[in-house]
Amino acid sequence: MSHYAYDAIDREMVADRAAEFRGQVARRLSGDLTEDQFKPLRLMNGVYLQLHAYMLRIAIPYGTLSPPQLRMLAHIARTYDRGYGHFTTRQNIQFNWPALKDIPDALADLARAEMHAIQTSGNCIRNVTADHYAGAAADEIADPRVYAEILRQWSSLHPEFSYLPRKFKIAVTGAPADRAAIQVHDIGYQIVRNAAGELGFAVYVGGGQGRTPMVAFRIRDFLPEADLLAYTDSILRVYNLEGRRDNKFKARIKILVHEKGAEEMRQAVEADFTETRGGVLTLPAEEVGRIRAYFAPPPLSPRSAVSAVVEARRAVDPDFNAFVETNLFPHKVEGHSLVTISLKPIGGIPGDATAPQMEAVADLAQRYSQSELRVSHEQNLVLPHVALDDVPALYDALAEHGLTTSNAGLVTDIIACPGLDYCALATARSIPIAQKLSQRFGNGARARDIGSLKIKISGCINACGHHHVGHIGILGLERKGEETYQVSLGGSGDETCTLGAITGPGFSADGIIDAVETVVDTYLHLRNDPSEDFLSAYRRVGMAPFKEALYERA
């Protein structure tokens, strides 16, 4: 088995919630509930009211999907929406056009595939995210999904933490390379081993983006595995008791950490933890083992590290060669690879996938990837267990569905929120900016020469597009009735996490495209050689040459 399977408790909880919501929707449609009365009920079930329609956000815990689940998402897209879904930066999926009357049926269908929309909204513990290469990456210390699942089970409908001062986000990474952006989460856990070789966690608290971005503080270097829930409970207890409830803009735990100070926060958590340590929240080794068994690695046999069929195809097919160079990542079993399926076609909408594409990927996961799938917080899909010898056939099958864009990690692998095209909170459009930038840089030699570069776009200060940690971040704002775009540089969501610095005045919707190109051209001019990526060059030279190019030469 490659993913957690519901037990009787899970099934009953999800079925009961879907049935309960069906009654609430009926009362809303009959007029027995006003929209204001209905709002807290729908939000508890992942239903938002967007600019033009309701939106349904479905949880994909720690980004892991099975082929039947992805086929169910395709069914939801085709039956209740407009034939597509949008994968998000929390490894979830959103459907932007369901009719309210149909949502109870959609939730009932999802329940049959062991899926739901619980805790994808509201002031509760949201979907726990994890490294999208979990269970397969060559650099992994341990599979973070085991602990993300433990946290999911513990936090689901938790009575003490269902009405927190504000929403709460947890991320877990299992490798030294942070691919889960743990330092911009309310709690981030990095799996580590101590000097004795014991498994545990480095603990980060108080990170976040939005209108007040902050990088989390490391409050513990080593937390024993058995104390994961007890320590999480202590962090949340301190936050629940002391977090501000008088101002939603100052209600996140990052504000509490900022106001208390990191050391005082650490002491408060440690004091509460000391009182609960060794109690009922201590993880039994047998329970960890039970959960770990669900995520046992598939029975892969080592193969040659070099595939003759791959190398022969690379020699004669430049497009395939580009795909291998950008979209493959080293697997822990020799002769295999993780394959990123980019949902960023040139000129397309980042993160969108059609029902036929979802069905095709589900089939290919079953055929080539041990029936495993991942959703990345960068809005792509991942097949985690592909034999190198199968990559040419997989590539050809993906090509039939427009899924071979070779840009993973490159300039056109852009993160973008839905923006003003959908979101009622947005102040500017994100999607058209992403599309124009994608078309400007393309998918050819120029994009590959630029190399690793992360552009992230948000349509408002809530930062759902993670612009604060983009190598190039773009924030859309409304100024005097016009959409204006602010540029920040030097952000990073990895283990060297930093927040981007704002360059200066904003640009128009047309001007932002040229502005980004100016930044990129400046980088190409000042880098030491092609091996120096954008972030390294920026950190070496600082803001000055980029700011001069953007403004003083204009």
C-alpha positions as CSV (number, residue, x, y, z in Angstrom):
1,M,0.0,0.0,0.0
2,S,1.3,3.5,-0.9
3,H,-1.1,5.7,0.9
4,Y,-3.2,5.8,4.0
5,A,-6.5,4.0,3.8
6,Y,-9.6,5.1,5.7
7,D,-10.6,3.0,8.7
8,A,-14.2,2.8,10.0
9,I,-13.8,6.0,12.0
10,D,-12.6,8.0,9.0
11,R,-15.4,6.7,6.8
12,E,-18.1,7.4,9.4
13,M,-16.8,11.0,10.1
14,V,-16.6,11.9,6.4
15,A,-20.0,10.4,5.5
16,D,-21.7,12.1,8.5
17,R,-20.2,15.5,7.6
18,A,-21.4,15.1,4.0
19,A,-24.9,14.2,5.1
20,E,-25.0,17.1,7.6
21,F,-24.0,19.6,4.9
22,R,-26.7,18.3,2.6
23,G,-29.3,19.4,5.1
24,Q,-27.6,22.7,5.6
25,V,-27.6,23.4,1.8
26,A,-31.2,22.4,1.6
27,R,-32.0,25.0,4.3
28,R,-30.0,27.7,2.5
29,L,-31.7,27.0,-0.9
30,S,-35.2,27.1,0.8
31,G,-34.4,30.4,2.4
32,D,-34.4,29.1,5.9
33,L,-30.8,30.2,6.3
34,T,-29.5,33.6,5.1
35,E,-26.1,33.8,3.4
36,D,-24.6,35.2,6.6
37,Q,-26.0,32.3,8.6
38,F,-24.9,29.8,6.0
39,K,-21.3,31.2,5.7
40,P,-19.7,29.5,8.7
41,L,-21.4,26.3,7.8
42,R,-20.2,26.2,4.2
43,L,-16.7,27.3,5.2
44,M,-16.4,24.3,7.5
45,N,-17.0,22.2,4.4
46,G,-14.5,24.0,2.1
47,V,-17.1,26.0,0.2
48,Y,-16.2,29.6,-0.6
49,L,-18.2,32.3,-2.3
50,Q,-16.0,33.8,-5.0
51,L,-16.6,36.7,-7.4
52,H,-18.8,34.7,-9.8
53,A,-19.8,31.5,-8.1
54,Y,-19.2,29.2,-5.2
55,M,-15.8,27.4,-5.0
56,L,-15.2,24.0,-3.5
57,R,-11.7,23.3,-2.1
58,I,-10.9,19.6,-1.6
59,A,-8.2,18.4,0.8
60,I,-5.3,16.3,-0.6
61,P,-3.5,15.5,2.7
62,Y,0.3,15.9,2.3
63,G,-0.2,16.0,-1.5
64,T,-0.6,12.2,-1.9
65,L,-3.2,10.8,-4.3
66,S,-4.0,7.4,-5.6
67,P,-5.1,6.8,-9.2
68,P,-8.8,6.2,-8.2
69,Q,-8.8,9.4,-6.2
70,L,-7.5,11.4,-9.2
71,R,-10.1,9.8,-11.4
72,M,-12.7,10.9,-8.9
73,L,-11.4,14.4,-9.1
74,A,-11.8,14.2,-12.9
75,H,-15.4,13.0,-12.4
76,I,-16.1,16.0,-10.1
77,A,-14.6,18.3,-12.8
78,R,-16.7,16.8,-15.5
79,T,-20.0,16.3,-13.6
80,Y,-20.2,19.4,-11.3
81,D,-17.8,21.9,-12.8
82,R,-16.6,23.1,-16.2
83,G,-14.3,20.2,-16.9
84,Y,-11.2,21.2,-15.0
85,G,-9.7,21.8,-11.6
86,H,-7.1,24.1,-10.1
87,F,-4.3,22.6,-8.0
88,T,-3.2,25.0,-5.2
89,T,-0.1,25.9,-3.2
90,R,-1.4,23.9,-0.3
91,Q,-1.4,20.7,-2.4
92,N,-5.2,20.9,-2.6
93,I,-7.5,21.2,-5.6
94,Q,-10.2,23.8,-6.1
95,F,-13.3,23.7,-8.4
96,N,-14.4,27.2,-9.3
97,W,-17.8,26.7,-10.8
98,P,-20.0,24.2,-8.9
99,A,-23.6,25.0,-8.3
100,L,-24.5,25.0,-4.6
101,K,-27.3,22.5,-5.1
102,D,-24.7,20.0,-6.5
103,I,-22.0,20.3,-3.8
104,P,-23.6,17.7,-1.4
105,D,-23.6,15.2,-4.3
106,A,-20.0,16.1,-5.0
107,L,-19.0,15.6,-1.4
108,A,-20.8,12.2,-1.3
109,D,-18.9,11.1,-4.4
110,L,-15.6,12.2,-2.9
111,A,-16.3,10.3,0.3
112,R,-16.5,7.1,-1.8
113,A,-12.9,7.8,-2.9
114,E,-11.7,8.5,0.7
115,M,-11.6,12.3,0.1
116,H,-13.3,15.3,1.7
117,A,-13.2,19.1,2.0
118,I,-13.0,19.3,5.8
119,Q,-10.7,21.9,7.3
120,T,-9.8,23.4,4.0
121,S,-11.2,26.7,5.4
122,G,-11.9,28.3,8.7
123,N,-9.8,29.1,11.8
124,C,-8.6,25.6,12.3
125,I,-5.6,23.4,11.5
126,R,-5.6,23.3,7.7
127,N,-4.5,20.5,5.3
128,V,-1.0,19.4,6.5
129,T,1.5,19.7,3.6
130,A,4.7,17.8,3.0
131,D,7.6,17.4,0.5
132,H,6.1,16.3,-2.8
133,Y,9.0,13.9,-3.3
134,A,8.1,12.1,0.0
135,G,9.0,8.5,0.1
136,A,11.1,8.5,-3.0
137,A,13.8,11.2,-3.0
138,A,17.4,10.1,-2.8
139,D,18.2,12.8,-0.1
140,E,15.4,11.8,2.2
141,I,16.1,11.0,5.9
142,A,12.6,9.6,6.5
143,D,9.1,9.8,4.8
144,P,7.4,12.9,6.1
145,R,4.0,11.6,5.1
146,V,4.0,9.3,8.1
147,Y,4.1,12.2,10.5
148,A,1.8,14.4,8.4
149,E,-0.8,11.6,8.6
150,I,-0.4,11.3,12.4
151,L,-1.0,15.1,12.6
152,R,-4.0,14.8,10.3
153,Q,-5.7,12.2,12.4
154,W,-5.0,14.1,15.6
155,S,-6.1,17.5,14.3
156,S,-9.3,16.4,12.3
157,L,-12.3,18.1,14.0
158,H,-10.1,18.6,17.2
159,P,-12.6,20.2,19.6
160,E,-9.9,22.4,21.3
161,F,-8.5,23.7,18.0
162,S,-11.5,24.1,15.8
163,Y,-11.9,27.8,16.6
164,L,-8.4,29.2,16.8
165,P,-7.7,32.9,16.6
166,R,-6.9,32.4,12.9
167,K,-6.2,29.6,10.4
168,F,-3.2,27.4,11.2
169,K,-0.8,25.7,8.7
170,I,1.7,22.9,9.4
171,A,4.3,21.5,7.0
172,V,6.7,18.6,7.3
173,T,9.9,17.9,5.3
174,G,11.9,14.8,5.4
175,A,15.2,15.9,3.8
176,P,17.8,18.6,4.4
177,A,16.6,20.3,1.2
178,D,13.4,21.9,2.2
179,R,10.8,21.3,-0.6
180,A,7.8,22.1,1.7
181,A,8.6,25.7,2.6
182,I,8.4,24.9,6.3
183,Q,9.9,28.2,7.4
184,V,6.8,30.2,6.1
185,H,4.4,28.0,8.1
186,D,2.8,28.4,11.5
187,I,4.7,25.2,12.4
188,G,7.4,23.7,10.3
189,Y,8.9,20.3,11.1
190,Q,12.1,19.1,9.6
191,I,13.0,15.4,10.1
192,V,16.5,15.1,11.5
193,R,18.7,12.5,13.4
194,N,20.6,13.4,16.6
195,A,24.1,12.3,17.4
196,A,22.8,8.9,18.6
197,G,21.1,8.3,15.3
198,E,17.6,8.7,16.7
199,L,14.8,10.2,14.6
200,G,13.2,13.5,15.5
201,F,12.4,17.0,14.4
202,A,13.8,20.4,14.2
203,V,10.9,22.7,15.1
204,Y,10.1,26.0,13.5
205,V,7.3,28.3,14.7
206,G,5.8,31.6,13.6
207,G,6.4,31.8,9.9
208,G,3.9,33.0,7.4
209,Q,3.3,35.3,4.4
210,G,0.2,37.6,3.9
211,R,0.3,41.2,4.8
212,T,3.0,40.7,7.5
213,P,5.4,38.1,6.2
214,M,7.8,36.5,8.6
215,V,10.4,33.7,8.6
216,A,9.8,31.2,11.4
217,F,12.1,30.9,14.4
218,R,13.7,27.6,15.2
219,I,12.7,26.9,18.8
220,R,14.0,23.3,19.1
221,D,16.9,21.6,17.4
222,F,15.7,18.1,18.3
223,L,12.3,16.9,19.3
224,P,12.1,13.1,19.8
225,E,9.7,11.4,17.5
226,A,7.5,10.2,20.3
227,D,6.8,13.8,21.4
228,L,5.5,15.1,18.1
229,L,1.9,15.4,19.1
230,A,2.6,16.6,22.7
231,Y,4.8,19.4,21.4
232,T,2.4,20.4,18.7
233,D,-0.4,20.5,21.3
234,S,1.7,22.8,23.5
235,I,2.4,25.2,20.6
236,L,-1.3,25.4,19.8
237,R,-2.3,25.7,23.4
238,V,-0.1,28.7,23.9
239,Y,-1.4,30.2,20.7
240,N,-5.0,29.5,21.4
241,L,-4.7,31.1,24.9
242,E,-2.6,34.1,23.9
243,G,-3.3,34.7,20.2
244,R,-5.1,37.9,19.5
245,R,-8.8,37.7,18.6
246,D,-9.6,41.4,18.5
247,N,-8.0,42.0,15.1
248,K,-7.9,39.3,12.4
249,F,-4.9,40.9,10.8
250,K,-2.9,40.4,13.9
251,A,-4.3,37.0,14.9
252,R,-1.8,34.6,13.3
253,I,0.8,32.9,15.5
254,K,3.6,34.8,13.8
255,I,2.3,38.0,15.4
256,L,2.2,36.4,18.8
257,V,5.8,35.2,18.3
258,H,6.8,38.7,17.2
259,E,5.2,40.4,20.2
260,K,6.4,37.9,22.8
261,G,9.8,37.3,21.3
262,A,11.1,34.0,20.0
263,E,12.8,33.1,23.3
264,E,9.8,33.8,25.4
265,M,7.6,31.9,23.0
266,R,10.0,28.9,23.3
267,Q,9.9,29.1,27.1
268,A,6.1,29.2,27.1
269,V,5.9,26.2,24.8
270,E,8.5,24.3,26.8
271,A,6.7,25.0,30.0
272,D,3.4,23.7,28.7
273,F,5.2,20.7,27.1
274,T,6.9,19.8,30.4
275,E,3.5,19.5,32.0
276,T,2.1,17.2,29.3
277,R,5.2,15.3,28.4
278,G,4.9,11.5,29.0
279,G,1.1,11.8,29.1
280,V,-1.5,10.5,26.7
281,L,-0.1,12.3,23.7
282,T,3.2,10.4,23.7
283,L,3.3,8.5,20.5
284,P,3.4,4.7,21.0
285,A,6.1,3.1,18.8
286,E,3.6,0.5,17.6
287,E,1.2,3.2,16.4
288,V,3.9,5.0,14.5
289,G,4.8,1.6,13.0
290,R,1.2,1.0,12.0
291,I,1.0,4.3,10.2
292,R,4.4,3.8,8.6
293,A,3.3,0.5,7.2
294,Y,0.8,2.4,5.0
295,F,3.6,4.2,3.4
296,A,6.0,1.3,2.9
297,P,8.1,1.9,-0.2
298,P,7.1,-0.1,-3.3
299,P,9.1,-3.2,-4.2
300,L,11.6,-1.6,-6.6
301,S,14.7,-3.4,-7.7
302,P,17.8,-1.4,-8.5
303,R,18.7,-1.1,-12.1
304,S,21.5,0.5,-14.1
305,A,22.0,4.1,-13.3
306,V,22.1,4.9,-17.0
307,S,19.3,3.8,-19.3
308,A,20.3,3.0,-22.8
309,V,16.9,3.7,-24.2
310,V,16.8,7.1,-22.5
311,E,20.2,8.1,-23.7
312,A,19.5,6.9,-27.3
313,R,16.3,9.0,-27.3
314,R,18.0,12.1,-25.9
315,A,20.6,11.9,-28.7
316,V,18.0,12.4,-31.4
317,D,15.1,14.2,-29.7
318,P,15.9,17.7,-28.3
319,D,12.5,18.1,-26.7
320,F,12.8,14.8,-24.9
321,N,16.3,15.7,-23.8
322,A,15.0,18.9,-22.3
323,F,12.3,17.0,-20.4
324,V,14.9,14.7,-18.9
325,E,17.1,17.6,-17.9
326,T,14.4,19.5,-16.1
327,N,11.6,17.3,-15.1
328,L,13.5,14.3,-13.5
329,F,14.8,14.1,-10.0
330,P,17.0,11.4,-8.4
331,H,15.3,8.5,-6.8
332,K,16.5,6.6,-3.7
333,V,16.5,3.4,-5.8
334,E,19.1,3.3,-8.6
335,G,17.7,3.2,-12.1
336,H,14.5,5.1,-11.1
337,S,13.4,8.7,-11.1
338,L,10.8,11.1,-9.8
339,V,9.1,12.7,-12.8
340,T,7.4,16.1,-12.5
341,I,4.4,16.6,-14.8
342,S,4.3,20.4,-15.3
343,L,0.9,22.0,-15.2
344,K,2.5,25.2,-16.6
345,P,2.1,24.9,-20.4
346,I,3.5,28.0,-22.2
347,G,0.6,30.5,-22.2
348,G,-1.5,28.3,-19.9
349,I,-3.0,28.9,-16.5
350,P,-0.7,27.6,-13.7
351,G,-2.1,24.7,-11.8
352,D,-5.1,23.9,-14.0
353,A,-5.7,20.4,-15.3
354,T,-8.6,19.1,-17.4
355,A,-10.7,16.0,-16.6
356,P,-9.1,14.1,-19.5
357,Q,-5.6,15.1,-18.3
358,M,-6.4,13.9,-14.8
359,E,-7.7,10.6,-16.0
360,A,-4.6,10.2,-18.3
361,V,-2.2,10.9,-15.4
362,A,-4.1,8.4,-13.2
363,D,-3.7,5.7,-15.8
364,L,0.0,6.5,-16.2
365,A,0.6,6.5,-12.5
366,Q,-0.9,3.0,-12.4
367,R,1.2,1.8,-15.3
368,Y,4.5,3.4,-14.6
369,S,4.6,4.7,-11.0
370,Q,3.5,2.0,-8.7
371,S,0.0,3.6,-8.6
372,E,1.4,6.6,-6.7
373,L,0.9,10.3,-7.3
374,R,1.9,13.6,-5.6
375,V,0.7,17.2,-5.8
376,S,3.4,19.8,-5.3
377,H,2.9,23.1,-3.5
378,E,4.3,24.5,-6.7
379,Q,1.1,23.5,-8.5
380,N,2.5,20.5,-10.5
381,L,2.0,16.7,-10.3
382,V,4.7,14.2,-9.6
383,L,5.0,10.5,-10.5
384,P,7.4,9.3,-7.8
385,H,8.5,5.8,-8.8
386,V,9.3,5.7,-12.6
387,A,11.9,3.3,-13.9
388,L,14.3,5.2,-16.2
389,D,13.7,2.7,-19.0
390,D,10.0,3.6,-18.9
391,V,10.6,7.4,-19.3
392,P,10.5,7.5,-23.1
393,A,7.1,5.6,-23.2
394,L,5.8,7.8,-20.4
395,Y,6.9,10.9,-22.2
396,D,5.1,9.9,-25.4
397,A,1.9,9.2,-23.4
398,L,2.1,12.5,-21.7
399,A,2.6,14.3,-25.0
400,E,-0.7,13.0,-26.2
401,H,-2.4,15.1,-23.5
402,G,-0.2,18.2,-23.6
403,L,1.7,17.4,-20.5
404,T,5.4,17.4,-21.5
405,T,6.3,21.0,-20.8
406,S,10.0,20.9,-19.9
407,N,10.1,23.7,-17.4
408,A,10.2,22.3,-13.8
409,G,12.1,24.8,-11.7
410,L,12.7,27.2,-14.7
411,V,11.5,30.7,-15.4
412,T,8.1,29.6,-16.8
413,D,7.3,27.2,-13.9
414,I,5.3,30.1,-12.4
415,I,3.2,29.9,-9.2
416,A,0.1,32.1,-9.5
417,C,-3.0,32.5,-7.4
418,P,-6.4,32.7,-9.1
419,G,-6.4,36.5,-8.6
420,L,-9.1,38.8,-9.7
421,D,-10.4,36.4,-12.3
422,Y,-12.0,34.4,-9.5
423,C,-11.2,35.6,-6.0
424,A,-13.3,38.1,-4.1
425,L,-10.3,39.2,-2.0
426,A,-8.0,39.9,-5.0
427,T,-7.1,43.4,-6.0
428,A,-5.4,42.5,-9.3
429,R,-5.2,39.7,-11.9
430,S,-2.5,37.1,-11.5
431,I,-3.3,34.6,-14.3
432,P,-2.9,36.9,-17.3
433,I,0.5,38.1,-15.9
434,A,1.7,34.5,-15.5
435,Q,0.5,33.7,-19.1
436,K,2.2,36.7,-20.6
437,L,5.5,36.0,-18.8
438,S,5.3,32.4,-19.8
439,Q,4.9,33.4,-23.5
440,R,7.7,36.0,-23.2
441,F,10.3,33.5,-22.0
442,G,9.0,30.4,-23.7
443,N,10.2,26.9,-23.4
444,G,13.4,26.9,-25.5
445,A,17.1,27.6,-25.3
446,R,16.6,31.0,-23.6
447,A,14.6,29.6,-20.7
448,R,17.1,26.9,-20.2
449,D,20.0,29.4,-20.3
450,I,18.3,31.4,-17.6
451,G,18.2,28.3,-15.4
452,S,16.7,27.9,-12.0
453,L,14.4,30.9,-11.3
454,K,11.2,30.9,-9.4
455,I,8.6,33.6,-10.2
456,K,5.6,33.7,-7.9
457,I,2.6,36.0,-8.3
458,S,-0.1,37.0,-5.9
459,G,-3.2,39.1,-6.7
460,C,-3.5,40.6,-3.2
461,I,-1.6,41.0,0.0
462,N,-2.9,37.6,1.3
463,A,0.0,36.1,-0.7
464,C,-1.7,32.9,-1.8
465,G,0.8,32.9,-4.7
466,H,3.8,33.0,-2.3
467,H,5.3,36.1,-3.8
468,H,7.2,36.9,-0.7
469,V,9.5,33.9,-1.3
470,G,9.8,34.1,-5.0
471,H,13.2,34.7,-6.5
472,I,11.2,37.2,-8.4
473,G,7.9,38.0,-6.5
474,I,5.0,39.9,-8.0
475,L,2.2,41.5,-5.9
476,G,-0.8,42.8,-7.7
477,L,-2.5,45.9,-6.1
478,E,-5.2,48.4,-7.0
479,R,-4.0,52.0,-7.2
480,K,-6.4,54.7,-8.2
481,G,-8.6,52.3,-10.1
482,E,-5.6,50.7,-12.0
483,E,-4.0,47.3,-11.5
484,T,-0.4,47.9,-10.3
485,Y,2.3,45.3,-9.8
486,Q,5.1,45.5,-7.2
487,V,8.3,43.6,-7.7
488,S,10.4,42.0,-5.0
489,L,13.7,40.1,-5.4
490,G,15.7,37.6,-3.5
491,G,13.0,35.6,-1.7
492,S,13.3,31.9,-1.2
493,G,11.1,29.2,0.4
494,D,13.8,26.6,0.8
495,E,16.2,25.7,3.7
496,T,17.8,29.1,3.2
497,C,14.5,30.9,3.5
498,T,14.4,34.6,3.0
499,L,11.8,37.2,2.2
500,G,12.1,39.2,-1.0
501,A,13.0,42.9,-0.9
502,I,10.7,45.3,-2.7
503,T,12.5,47.0,-5.6
504,G,10.5,50.3,-5.7
505,P,7.4,51.7,-7.3
506,G,5.0,49.4,-9.1
507,F,4.4,48.8,-12.8
508,S,1.3,48.6,-14.9
509,A,-0.1,45.4,-16.2
510,D,1.8,45.9,-19.5
511,G,5.0,47.3,-17.8
512,I,5.4,44.4,-15.4
513,I,6.3,42.0,-18.2
514,D,9.1,44.2,-19.4
515,A,10.2,44.8,-15.8
516,V,10.6,41.1,-15.2
517,E,12.5,40.8,-18.4
518,T,14.8,43.6,-17.3
519,V,15.5,41.8,-14.0
520,V,16.3,38.6,-15.9
521,D,18.5,40.3,-18.4
522,T,20.4,42.1,-15.6
523,Y,21.0,38.8,-14.0
524,L,22.3,37.2,-17.2
525,H,24.7,40.2,-17.6
526,L,26.1,40.1,-14.1
527,R,26.3,36.3,-13.3
528,N,29.8,34.9,-13.1
529,D,28.9,32.0,-15.4
530,P,25.9,29.9,-16.4
531,S,26.3,27.7,-13.3
532,E,25.5,30.7,-11.0
533,D,21.7,30.7,-10.6
534,F,19.6,33.8,-10.1
535,L,19.3,33.6,-6.4
536,S,23.0,33.0,-5.9
537,A,23.8,36.0,-8.1
538,Y,21.3,38.2,-6.3
539,R,22.7,37.3,-3.0
540,R,26.2,38.1,-4.2
541,V,25.6,41.5,-5.7
542,G,22.5,42.7,-3.8
543,M,19.6,44.8,-5.0
544,A,21.5,47.8,-6.4
545,P,22.2,46.7,-10.0
546,F,18.6,45.4,-10.4
547,K,17.1,48.6,-9.0
548,E,19.2,50.7,-11.2
549,A,18.2,48.7,-14.3
550,L,14.5,48.9,-13.4
551,Y,14.3,52.6,-12.5
552,E,17.3,54.8,-13.1
553,R,17.8,53.8,-16.7
554,A,14.1,54.1,-17.5
